[in-house]
Amino acid sequence: MEFSVNEQNHLNNLSKSRTNAISLETELSESLYTNMKDFVLKNPRWDQYQLINSAIATFLVQNGCGDNAVTEIYLNQLFNT
């Protein structure tokens, strides 16, 4: 499944430059991909990078991660800052 040109332009406009970031490539189920894409397109305050960071930070914090940087990402997304 691919983004349309309009969807890709929207996603590109939402992307912000990030420091201390790495590139991650993974396979997703079609259902996860479709719902992630739909969410990002319907929520202008989010982009695919924030969504993935939020999901990973939430998982890690809920499973005992005590790293301050991870906790900060988790709390920032929790309070939409």
N, C-alpha and C positions, 0 to 999 in steps of 0.2 A: 504494500500500500504506500502511495506517495502523497506528498502535500501538493495541492494545486499551486499555481504560480501566485495567486492572491494570498493563499494561506502561508506560503513560504515567505513572501514579502512581509506579511504581518509578523511572522515569527522572527524574521531578521531584524525588523524594527524594534521588537521587544528586547532583543538580546543586548546585554550590557557587557562592556569589557570587564574581564575578571582578572584579578591578580591571584597568584598562588593557586592556579587551577590546573587540572590535568584533563586530558582528553580520555573519554571512556566510551568504549564500543561494546554493545551487548545485544543479544537477541531478546525481543519481547514477543509475548503472544499477541496475536492480532487484536484481541479484545483490549489488552492493556494499552497498546499503541493507539487504537481508535479513541478510547476514552481519554487518554492523555491529550491527544491532539484536539479533541472536542472541548475539553476543559480549558486548555490554553487559549483557544480561539474565542471562547465565551467569557474569559476572565482577563481583561486587559492588564491587570496588575501582576499577572503571572506570566512566566515564559517556561519553556521546557527545562531550562537549567535550574530555575528555582524549584520547580515541581520535583525533579529528581533529587536535588539537594535536600529538600524538605522531607521527602519520603525516606531517604537514607538516614538523615539525622533523627527523625522520629523513631525509626526502627532501632537505631543504635542506643538512643537514650532510654527507650522503653525496655531494652534488653541489657541495661546495666553499664553502658559506656559512661565514663566519668570525665572524659576529655572536655576541658573548658571551651575549646573552639567549637566542638560538636554541640555542646549545650547551648552556646550562643546562637548558632544557626537554628537550632530547635526553638528556642525562645523567641527569636526574631520572627520566625514564620508563624509561631503560635499567636503572636500579638500583631502580625501584619506590619512589621516595621522594616 
